[in-house]
């Protein structure tokens, strides 16, 4: 989520132990940010605002005689230059098909990834809008059409450098990190048992779904990455773009009880299939993708814990209460994996 201003200051908490070393992001001073932007030929007006982003650092920067720009500084050592450029190229392909995505700015040499003071950064135009209402079925029809067009482009060629959403990285590696370094001793046995059962069941489901096409996807289609304006969606932040089944970009828009989710799914797929065919077998992967996202989320927080913004923003993480509740939620997900998948009417 990269386009929203922080509305409240970070709060200190007595339960947080801050790292003693300086995190690289702490060197991003206003002067550094403006110097980076000006290295691409712009003149800043000394106004910088931090926007709501955790994985990277994103700022709105005022520009003399022009609209403000959004400057995104990438987290060091997360993506390679080739992986970032591949994300950018996907956005350019989508924009070239007149799809409303917020693609990076390119300079006169057609470069979109820049380097300054040891950081990599990209510049974007500012995009206004608000989060879409996923409960509005008319909105879901429009979103389905947009995703169908996006996936039509996503199918044209594969990612070469960007990884996939798979059970190894999102599942086994996430569980191993938590088990070895974070889970409290009193919950270790329960955590190992439930995650072992989940990963085993996920392997069975993947084997039973059959042939499913993996394509380039947005990868993180929650409401914070879609800005709604003038009756249309504008997709932002392709930072988590990965190879995945098409349903990865649909399932996070579903909510409520099963009948409600079925109605939402019907609208999404109706719009989607106006531009791209949809394989209903992929619906059997919704539960799998949901569990993998949950496991990956805990591991993401764990991997980022040395970044001061994480203990301040997520003080509840890695507490005994958190892990107790997490195990209960994972047990619920195990039960949900045994239920029949959603079906199209």
TAZIWO-V822769 format. One record per pair of residues at least 24 apart in sequence whose ideal C-beta (glycine too) atoms are under 10 Angstrom apart, sorted by the first residue. I is the first residue (numbers start at 1). GAP is how many residues later the second one is. D is the distance in whole Angstrom. If there is no record, write none. Layout:
BEGIN
i={I/I}
gap={GAP/GAP}
d={D/D}
END
This chain:
BEGIN
i={1/1/1/1/1/1/1/1/1/1/1/1/1/1/2/2/2/2/2/2/2/2/2/2/2/2/2/2/2/2/2/2/2/2/3/3/3/3/3/3/3/3/3/3/3/3/3/3/3/3/3/3/4/4/4/4/4/4/4/4/4/5/5/5/5/5/6/6/6/6/6/7/9/10/10/10/10/10/11/11/11/12/12/12/13/13/13/13/14/15/15/15/15/15/16/16/16/16/16/16/16/17/17/18/18/18/18/19/19/19/19/19/21/22/23/23/23/23/23/23/23/24/24/24/24/24/24/24/24/25/25/25/25/25/25/25/25/25/26/26/26/26/27/27/27/28/28/28/28/28/28/28/30/30/32/32/32/32/33/33/33/33/33/33/33/33/34/34/34/34/35/35/36/36/36/36/36/36/36/36/36/36/36/37/37/37/37/37/37/37/37/37/38/38/39/39/39/39/39/40/40/40/40/40/40/40/40/40/40/41/41/42/42/42/42/42/44/44/44/50/51/52/52/53/53/53/54/54/54/54/54/54/54/54/55/55/55/55/55/55/56/56/56/56/56/57/57/57/57/58/58/58/58/58/59/60/60/61/61/63/63/67/67/68/68/69/69/69/69/69/70/70/70/70/70/70/70/70/70/70/71/71/71/71/71/71/71/72/72/72/72/72/72/72/72/73/73/73/73/73/73/74/74/74/74/74/74/75/75/75/75/75/76/76/76/78/78/78/78/79/79/79/79/79/80/80/80/81/81/81/81/82/82/82/82/83/83/83/83/83/83/83/84/84/84/84/84/84/84/85/85/85/85/85/86/86/86/86/86/86/86/87/87/87/87/87/87/87/87/87/87/87/87/87/87/88/88/88/88/88/89/89/89/90/90/90/90/90/90/90/90/90/90/90/91/91/91/91/91/91/91/93/93/93/93/93/93/94/94/94/94/94/94/94/94/94/94/95/96/97/97/97/97/97/98/99/99/99/99/99/99/99/99/99/100/100/100/100/100/100/100/100/100/100/100/101/101/101/101/101/101/101/101/101/101/101/102/102/102/102/102/102/102/102/102/102/103/103/103/104/122/124/124/127/127/127/127/127/128/128/128/128/129/129/129/129/129/129/129/129/129/130/130/130/130/130/131/131/131/131/131/131/131/132/132/132/132/132/132/132/132/132/133/133/134/134/134/134/134/134/134/134/134/134/135/135/135/135/136/136/136/137/137/137/137/137/137/137/138/138/138/139/139/139/139/139/139/139/139/139/139/140/140/140/140/140/140/140/140/140/140/140/140/140/141/141/141/141/141/141/141/141/142/142/142/142/142/142/142/143/143/143/143/143/143/143/143/143/143/143/143/143/144/144/144/144/144/144/144/144/144/144/144/144/144/144/144/144/145/145/145/145/145/145/145/145/145/146/146/146/146/146/146/146/146/146/147/147/147/147/147/147/147/147/147/147/147/147/147/147/147/147/148/148/148/148/148/148/148/148/148/148/148/148/149/149/149/149/149/150/150/150/150/150/150/150/150/150/150/150/151/151/151/151/151/151/151/151/151/151/151/151/151/152/152/152/152/152/153/153/153/154/154/154/154/154/154/154/154/154/154/154/155/155/155/155/155/155/155/156/156/157/157/158/158/158/158/159/159/159/159/159/159/159/162/162/162/162/162/162/162/163/163/164/164/164/164/164/164/164/165/165/165/165/165/165/165/165/165/165/165/165/165/165/166/166/166/166/166/166/167/167/167/167/167/167/167/167/167/168/169/169/169/169/170/170/170/170/170/170/170/170/170/170/170/170/170/171/171/171/171/171/171/171/171/171/171/171/172/172/172/173/173/173/174/174/174/174/174/174/174/174/174/174/174/175/175/175/175/175/176/177/177/177/177/177/177/178/178/178/178/178/178/178/178/181/181/181/181/182/182/182/182/182/182/182/182/182/183/183/183/183/183/183/184/184/184/184/184/184/186/186/186/187/187/187/187/187/187/188/190/190/190/190/190/190/191/191/191/191/193/193/193/194/194/194/194/194/194/194/194/194/195/195/195/195/195/197/197/197/197/198/198/198/198/198/198/198/198/198/198/198/199/199/199/200/201/201/201/201/201/201/201/202/202/202/202/202/202/202/202/203/204/204/205/205/205/205/205/205/205/206/206/206/208/208/209/209/209/209/209/209/209/209/209/210/210/210/211/211/212/212/212/212/212/212/212/212/212/213/213/213/213/213/214/214/214/214/214/214/215/215/215/215/215/215/215/216/216/216/216/217/217/217/217/217/217/217/217/217/217/218/218/218/218/219/219/219/219/220/220/220/220/221/221/221/221/221/221/222/222/222/223/223/225/226/244/244/244/245/245/245/245/245/245/245/245/245/246/246/246/246/246/246/246/247/247/247/247/247/247/247/247/247/247/247/247/248/248/248/248/248/248/250/250/250/250/250/251/251/251/251/251/251/251/251/251/251/252/252/252/252/254/254/254/258/258/258/261/261/262/262/262/262/263/264/265/265/265/265/266/266/266/266/269/269/270/270/273/278/280/280/280/280/281/282/283/283/283/283/283/284/284/284/285/286/286/286/286/287/287/287/287/287/287/287/287/288/288/288/290/290/290/291/291/291/291/291/291/294/294/294/294/295/295/295/297/298/298/298/298}
gap={50/51/52/53/54/57/130/219/221/222/223/224/235/236/49/50/51/52/53/54/55/56/57/58/68/70/100/122/125/222/223/234/235/237/48/49/50/55/57/67/99/121/123/124/125/126/221/222/224/231/233/234/47/48/49/54/56/126/127/220/223/44/45/46/47/55/43/44/45/46/47/45/303/298/299/301/302/303/301/302/304/299/300/303/298/299/302/303/301/296/300/301/303/304/289/292/294/295/296/298/299/288/294/288/290/293/294/286/287/288/289/292/285/286/53/281/283/284/285/286/287/33/49/51/52/53/94/95/283/31/32/48/50/51/94/282/283/284/31/281/282/283/90/91/92/29/31/43/45/89/91/93/29/31/41/84/85/87/24/26/28/38/40/83/86/88/25/27/28/37/81/82/25/35/37/78/79/80/81/83/84/85/87/24/25/26/32/34/77/79/84/86/25/78/75/76/77/78/82/29/31/65/67/68/71/74/76/81/83/66/67/24/27/29/63/81/24/25/27/259/75/172/261/184/186/256/246/247/250/253/255/256/259/260/182/184/185/245/249/252/64/65/66/181/183/62/64/250/252/63/64/66/179/181/62/64/66/62/65/60/63/58/59/57/58/36/54/55/56/57/32/34/35/52/53/54/55/56/57/166/34/43/45/50/51/52/53/32/48/49/50/51/52/165/167/43/44/46/47/48/49/39/45/46/47/48/165/44/45/164/229/232/42/43/44/42/161/225/226/41/82/83/84/160/40/81/82/32/34/39/80/31/78/79/80/76/77/78/79/80/158/159/28/29/36/38/77/78/155/26/27/28/37/76/73/74/75/76/130/152/155/25/26/35/72/74/75/129/132/150/151/152/153/154/155/24/25/34/150/153/68/70/127/60/63/64/67/69/72/126/127/128/148/151/31/33/127/144/145/147/150/57/60/61/63/64/123/52/55/56/58/59/60/122/124/141/144/58/57/52/53/55/56/59/51/47/48/50/51/53/54/134/135/136/27/29/46/49/127/129/132/133/134/135/136/26/45/49/52/117/132/133/134/135/136/137/24/25/27/123/125/132/133/134/135/136/132/133/135/134/117/112/113/100/102/107/108/109/99/101/102/106/97/98/99/100/101/103/104/105/107/93/96/97/98/99/91/92/93/94/95/96/97/91/94/95/96/97/100/101/102/121/90/95/88/89/92/118/119/120/121/122/130/134/120/121/125/129/92/128/131/123/126/127/129/130/131/133/93/129/133/87/89/92/93/94/114/125/128/129/132/110/113/114/123/124/125/126/127/128/129/130/131/132/125/126/127/128/129/130/131/133/86/89/90/91/125/126/129/78/83/85/89/90/92/106/107/110/124/125/128/129/106/109/120/121/122/123/124/125/126/127/128/129/130/131/132/134/88/123/125/126/127/128/129/130/131/80/86/87/88/89/103/125/126/129/70/71/74/86/88/99/102/103/106/121/122/124/125/128/129/131/98/120/121/122/123/124/125/126/127/128/129/130/122/123/125/126/127/65/66/67/68/71/85/96/99/122/125/126/62/64/65/66/67/95/98/99/121/124/125/126/127/63/120/123/124/125/62/63/123/60/61/62/63/64/87/89/90/92/95/122/58/59/60/61/91/121/122/59/60/58/59/56/57/58/85/55/56/57/58/82/83/84/54/57/76/78/79/80/81/79/80/50/53/55/78/79/80/81/49/52/54/75/77/78/79/80/83/123/124/127/128/131/40/48/76/77/78/126/32/35/36/38/39/121/124/125/128/31/73/123/127/130/32/72/118/119/121/122/123/124/125/126/127/129/130/24/27/28/31/32/117/120/121/124/125/128/27/30/123/122/123/126/25/118/120/121/122/123/124/125/126/128/129/24/120/121/123/124/123/118/121/122/123/125/126/117/120/121/123/124/140/145/148/121/122/124/137/116/117/119/120/123/135/136/140/141/115/119/135/140/143/144/134/135/136/138/139/140/134/137/138/133/135/136/137/139/140/135/133/134/137/138/140/141/132/135/136/139/134/137/138/132/133/134/135/136/137/138/139/140/96/100/132/135/139/133/134/137/140/89/90/93/94/96/97/132/133/135/136/139/92/93/96/134/86/87/90/132/133/136/137/83/85/86/87/89/90/93/135/85/84/133/79/80/82/83/86/132/136/78/79/82/73/76/36/70/72/73/74/75/76/79/132/69/71/74/68/70/32/33/34/35/67/69/70/72/73/32/33/64/66/69/28/29/30/31/32/34/28/29/30/31/33/34/61/25/26/27/28/24/25/26/27/28/29/30/31/32/33/24/26/30/31/24/25/29/30/28/29/32/73/27/28/29/30/31/32/30/31/71/29/30/27/27/38/41/45/34/36/37/38/39/40/41/43/44/26/30/31/32/33/36/39/31/32/33/34/35/36/37/38/39/41/42/95/34/37/38/41/44/45/28/32/33/36/39/31/32/34/35/36/37/38/39/42/91/34/37/38/41/32/36/88/81/82/84/25/81/80/81/82/83/82/78/77/78/79/80/76/77/78/79/75/76/74/75/71/66/61/62/63/64/60/59/57/58/59/60/61/56/57/58/56/50/51/55/56/46/47/49/50/51/52/54/55/45/49/53/43/46/47/38/39/42/43/45/46/32/35/36/39/31/35/38/29/24/25/28/32}
d={8/5/6/8/9/9/9/9/8/9/4/6/8/7/6/7/5/10/9/7/10/4/10/10/7/6/9/8/10/9/8/6/5/8/6/8/9/8/9/7/8/9/8/6/8/8/8/9/7/10/6/8/6/4/9/10/10/10/9/8/10/6/8/6/7/7/8/6/7/6/10/9/10/9/7/10/4/7/7/9/8/10/7/9/8/7/5/10/10/9/6/9/10/8/10/9/9/4/7/10/6/10/7/10/6/7/9/8/5/8/7/9/8/9/10/10/7/5/6/8/10/9/9/8/5/9/8/8/9/9/5/8/8/9/9/7/8/7/10/9/7/9/8/8/9/6/8/10/6/9/7/10/9/9/9/8/6/8/9/5/6/6/8/9/10/9/9/7/9/9/7/8/9/7/8/7/9/4/7/7/10/6/9/5/10/8/7/6/9/9/8/7/10/10/7/9/5/9/9/9/10/8/6/10/9/6/9/9/7/7/9/7/7/10/10/8/10/9/10/10/10/8/10/8/9/9/9/9/7/8/6/7/7/9/9/7/8/8/8/9/10/9/10/9/7/9/9/10/9/10/10/9/9/10/10/10/7/8/10/10/10/7/6/9/5/7/5/7/7/7/8/10/9/9/7/4/7/6/8/9/10/10/10/6/8/6/8/8/9/6/5/8/7/9/8/9/10/5/7/5/9/8/7/5/7/8/8/10/9/9/8/8/8/7/8/10/9/10/10/9/9/8/10/8/10/7/10/6/9/7/9/10/8/4/9/9/9/5/5/8/9/10/9/5/7/8/9/9/9/9/7/6/10/8/6/7/5/5/9/10/8/10/9/9/9/9/7/10/10/10/5/7/9/5/10/5/7/7/8/10/10/10/10/9/8/7/9/8/9/6/9/9/6/6/10/10/10/9/10/6/8/10/5/9/8/9/9/10/8/6/10/6/8/10/9/8/9/10/9/7/9/8/6/10/9/7/10/6/6/10/7/10/10/8/9/10/8/10/9/9/6/7/5/7/10/10/9/8/10/9/10/7/5/7/10/7/9/5/10/10/8/6/7/5/8/9/10/10/9/9/10/8/9/6/8/6/10/6/7/6/10/9/8/3/5/4/9/9/8/6/9/9/10/7/6/7/9/4/6/9/7/7/7/6/5/8/4/10/10/6/10/8/9/8/9/7/9/9/5/8/6/9/7/10/7/8/8/8/10/10/9/10/7/7/8/5/9/10/9/8/10/10/7/9/10/8/9/10/9/10/10/9/6/9/9/6/9/9/4/5/9/9/7/10/9/5/8/10/6/4/9/9/9/8/7/7/9/10/7/9/7/9/10/6/10/9/9/7/9/7/7/9/8/9/10/9/9/6/4/6/6/3/4/8/8/9/10/9/10/9/9/4/7/9/6/6/10/9/8/6/9/7/10/8/9/9/9/8/8/9/9/8/5/7/9/7/10/8/6/9/8/10/9/9/9/10/6/4/7/6/4/4/9/8/10/9/9/5/7/10/9/8/7/10/7/10/7/10/9/9/10/6/8/7/9/5/7/10/8/8/5/10/9/9/10/6/5/10/9/8/9/10/4/4/6/9/9/9/10/8/9/9/7/10/5/8/9/8/10/9/8/10/8/8/8/7/7/9/9/5/10/8/7/5/8/9/10/10/6/6/7/6/7/6/10/10/6/4/6/10/9/8/7/9/5/7/4/8/6/10/7/7/8/8/9/9/9/9/9/8/7/6/7/10/7/8/10/7/10/10/10/9/8/9/10/10/10/9/9/4/7/9/6/4/10/8/10/8/8/5/6/9/9/8/6/6/8/10/6/10/9/9/9/7/10/8/9/4/5/9/7/4/8/9/9/7/6/10/9/8/9/10/9/5/10/6/7/8/6/6/10/6/9/9/9/7/10/10/10/8/9/9/5/9/9/6/10/8/10/10/9/6/9/9/9/9/6/10/6/9/7/9/9/8/10/5/7/9/6/9/9/9/5/10/9/9/7/8/6/8/9/10/9/9/6/9/10/5/6/10/9/6/9/7/9/7/9/9/9/6/9/10/9/6/9/9/8/6/9/7/6/7/9/9/9/10/9/9/9/10/7/5/8/9/9/5/10/6/7/10/8/9/10/9/6/7/7/5/10/7/9/9/8/7/10/7/9/9/5/8/9/5/6/8/9/9/6/9/9/8/10/5/9/9/6/6/6/9/7/7/7/10/7/9/9/5/6/6/9/9/7/7/8/6/9/9/10/7/8/6/9/7/7/7/5/8/7/9/5/5/10/9/9/8/5/9/6/6/7/9/9/8/9/8/5/7/9/5/7/5/8/10/8/8/10/9/10/9/8/8/9/5/10/10/6/10/9/8/8/8/9/7/7/6/10/8/8/10/9/4/7/9/6/6/10/7/10/9/8/9/6/10/9/9/9/9/8/10/9/9/8/5/9/10/6/7/9/9/10/9/9/8/8/10/8/8/10/7/9/6/6/7/8/7/9/9/6/9/7/9/10/10/7/5/6/9/9/10/10/8/9/9/7/6/9/9/10/5/5/7/7/9/5/9/8/10/10/6/7/7/10/6/5/9/8/7/10/10/8/10/7/8/9/10/8/5/8/9/7/8/7/7/7/10/8/10/10/9/9/7/10}
END
